[in-house]
């Protein structure tokens, strides 16, 4: 039996109401537009980013918290109960997370843009409260998970990094008021590693073990190799954080080598899974996923080179771009464009008492083609702008990225609109009682 069959067996019984899941995806699509808009206004600062509170940090966090984290929370809340075969104990905590995260991220990013330190701290604390509530939901579900131990292991590692992120982020924000951290910039760097590779990265790697075989219709990757990759990945993140905080070049080198090893193992498993799959043509979403797989090792190499000062004057910005846009954003948008219609068809099908809904009924994919072209062009131009230290191409990249994000938002809005009750289709039954 393929993983898809076992994954989907009884999945509809563990689906969250569409109104909960899709509010996260809708918010992520809106933040995506906002991130490119603020990037347009801060392009020059961003390509020369070296740290410190500035409007550029606002664009950065609109991207990482607004798009990456919001997508990850929506996907994890929905997919984890299906993957672990344990329904969430209740739905209201997920709604609560939404109502803490979205105002928190909005307040934090607006006040970062206007450099209002007290409001940055308030937004950071609210965001962290949302993240910690989500950590509790995740922990409760993982604790009861019996099947898919590899996914659960990545889930626990992501959870530990999530807690560290939710503590370090506000600590850095409060430090603008208290100035107690003697090495603010060093902690900011460690925070980027723990949040980027630890929290978001572990979730991305873990869910890949379910989603890639599910979409390719192939068996799950070998458990031993997957666990070896997991141990190497966790070791790399922990050592990188220790090495950066302690300024220990030897440890940073070991972490980078270990990280590259973990990535090599992960990608080998993923490519094998694609080759063994019954479905060969995986479409546009997997072009993005494959591009993200190239950016992941490139980000480690760039981070390593930037640490040793060999990545040019804008090395830190290049590292951030490869990690956050090249790897995480490209991967998540690739997966999101696949799971949005997939979840929508499952919801629409259950609303029609099991009659399968077709993806094409829910949304056209032309906006996705426009988005993919814009995303690739914007990313390429940003790399060029950073390497050549020229703001002009970065401004052009932001206009192109903004166009792509609007196309993606249009696609997401269409999928969501397709789920709304119409005179011709019965309303989706919301099991909101819990
Ligand atoms: C509660 C959530 C978060 C808060 C409150 C927060 C806050 C901050 C603050 C205050 C800084 C320091 C800017 C400076 O003074 O240099 C920072 C830097 C940064 N954060 Fe976050 N952050 C959060 C989550 C995240 C997440 C989830 C990611 C990535 C997925 C992330 C990525 C980064 C990056 C890349 C930097 C730049 C580090 C550097 O200067 O090298 N943050 N964050």
Boltz pocket constraint, residues with backbone or C-beta under 6 A from the ligand:
constraints:
  - pocket:
      binder: B
      contacts: [[A, 50], [A, 51], [A, 52], [A, 53], [A, 57], [A, 60], [A, 61], [A, 64], [A, 65], [A, 68], [A, 69], [A, 124], [A, 125], [A, 127], [A, 128], [A, 131], [A, 165], [A, 166], [A, 168], [A, 169], [A, 170], [A, 172], [A, 173], [A, 184], [A, 185], [A, 188], [A, 189], [A, 191], [A, 192], [A, 195], [A, 196], [A, 199], [A, 200], [A, 316], [A, 320]]
      max_distance: 6.0
